[in-house]
Amino acid sequence: MRLAAVLSVFLVLGGCASTSDDMQGQLADGNHLPSTSAVNHLALQISNELVKQNDALLPTQPLLVATPVMLESLQGSNELGLQLQQGLIAAMHSHQFNLVDINVAQNIRVTPEGDFLLTRDWQQLPTDLPVEHVLVSTMTKTTQGVIVNSRIVNVTNNRVVSASQASYELEALTSVAKPSEKVYSEGGMLYRHSEMGQGKVSLIGEQQ
């Protein structure tokens, strides 16, 4: 399959900087991240592990970062996924990888509200990007927080060249997550618990 065709399908479906010893200690734990910059710290943790596990991708080869999606559907995302995508772009760039931005339109749009180049309209995006490797991530909700699994995949043969698993606890997600309600909906069914927080966490902006 030609790369352009692979990227066309991908578009339609949507989808080394040094740190201090203290920062490394935080990233190794992953359970006590500061709430003010938790997404950036998680992205750095993931990127460090991906660089460590990488067995094929060279820093000079183009890499595209897709929006993290919920594991159960592989389609919907949320505020955490959108923020994490931006954090991963910055974190992988800090490792001097050759990042490609998928949201750059082919033409700039000049409007009374401003001049815009970024877009989420796949029809305005190029389909012949010279990219063979994509960083994809899935998010799984638990009662305590969120588990994020990331991997770099060669889209020409679907080979995984690196993989990482990281976790967020609810205390580090106060801006994008909250405990489950006593009564909540999941999979078209209503569930009731005796107290809040006994079900899976709720993520802001999650697509059902």
N, C-alpha and C positions, 0 to 999 in steps of 0.2 A: 504494500500500500504506500502510495506516495505521501511524503510528509505533509504537503499542502492539504491533502484530503483528510489526513489524521487531525490536523489543526482545525480544519473547517468543522468537523464533527465536535471537536473539543469546545470550540467557540460557541456553537449552537447550544450545547448542553450547559454552557455557563461555567461553566466551570472549569586576614586574621588580625581582628583587633584584640589587643590584650586587655585583660580585666584584672582587678585587684584580687587578693586572696580572700577578702570578705565577700566579694561578689561571687567568686567560685564556690564558696561555702553555701551561699544562698541557692545557687543554681543546682548544686549537687543534691540539696534537700528537696526543693520544689514544693514543700508544704508550708513554708512560712515566707511567702513573697510579699513585699510591701504592696498595699492595695493601690497606692498612687501610680505605680508603674508596673503592675503585675503582668500585663500583656507583653510589655517589652522584655521583661525578665523571662517569661515563658518562651518567647520567640528566641531569645539568646540561648536558653537552655536547649531548645530543639535544634537550633542551628549548630551548636557545639557538638551535639551527639551525631547529627548528620555528617558533619565534617569528619568526625572520628570514625564512623562506620563506612564512609564512602570508599568504594573499591574500583571506581571506573571514571567518574566525572572529573574532568580537569577544570581548574578555575577559568581557563580561557574559553571553554565551551558555553554557549548560551544556555541560560536556565530561566524558566518561567515559573512563577509562584501562583498556583490556583487558590481560589477561596476555599478554606476548610468547610466541610459539609457535615451534617449529622449522619452518623453511621447507619441508622436504620433505613434511611431513604436514599442517601448519597446525592440528594438534590438540595434540600432546604439548608439555609444557613441562618445567621443571626448577627447581633452586634459583636459578639465575641469573635465569630469567624471573620468578619470584615476587618476588625482591628488586628486580629492575629495575622491576617494576610499581609497587612502593611508592615507589621513588626518583623515578619519573616523576610520580607524584601530587604529591609534595612539590615537585619542581622546577617543574612547571607552576603549582602554587599560588603559588610564589615570584614567578612572573610575573603574579600576580593574575588568573589565569583562574578561572572559576566551575566548580569540580570537583564531580562527583557520584560518590559511593562506591557501587559496584554491590553490595558485599558486606554492606550494612546490611539486616538482616532486618526484616520487618514487625512482629515482636514480640520483646521481650527474653525470653531464656530464663534462668530462675532455677533453678540446680542446686546440689547440695552442693559441686561443684567450683568454682563461681563464677557470676557473672551475665554472660551473653553476648549481644551484639547482632549481631556479625559472623557470617556463615555463608557456606559454599560450596554449600549446598543450594538449587538454583534454585527449588524449589517453595516456599521460604520468602521469596523475593524478589519485590518488586513488578514488575509487567509494564507499568506505565503511566508510567514515568519520563519527564519532559519533556526528553528528550535527542535531539538531532539529529546531534551530532558525537561521534565515538569515536576515540581514539588507539589504533591497533593497531601491533604490531611483530612482525617475524620475525627469527629468529636462524639464522645459517649457520655451521657449524663448519668450520674449516680446520686445516691442520697446525700453524699458528702461533697460533691463537686463535679468536675469534668475531667475525663481522660482524653488526651489528644494523641493520636497515632499519626505520624508523618512518614512519608517516604519519597524518594526521588526515583522517578520511573523514566526509562527510555521508551518514548512513545512509538518508536519504529519496531520494537520487538517486545514491549511490555516488561522488560527486565527491570527488577528493582536493584538499584545500585547502592542505596543507602536507606536506613530505616531508623526511626526513633519513637520512643513512647515517653510522654510526660503527663503530669497530672496537676490540676488546680484544686485546692480546697476552697470551699465556699467563702471563707474569711478573706480570701485574696480576690474574690470576684464580686465585691459588693456593688460595683458600678454596672455590672452586666448580668448579674444572677441574683436569685433570691430563693429562700427555702420554698418547698412545695406547699400549696394551700391544703387545708383539711379536705376540701373537695376539689378534685382536678380532673381534667379530661386527657385521655391518652388513647390513641388508636380508635377513636370514636366511642370509647367507653368512659363512664364516669366512675371515679374511685373516691372512697371516703376513708379518712384516717382519724384517729382520735385526737391527734395533735398535728400542728404544722411541722413540716420538715421530715415527715416519715416516708414521703415519696421522693422521686427524682427531682433535682433542682429545676427551677424554671429559668430560662435564659431570655433576656430582653431581645425582642425582634425576631424570635424564632418563627419560622414558617411552618405551619402545620400541614 
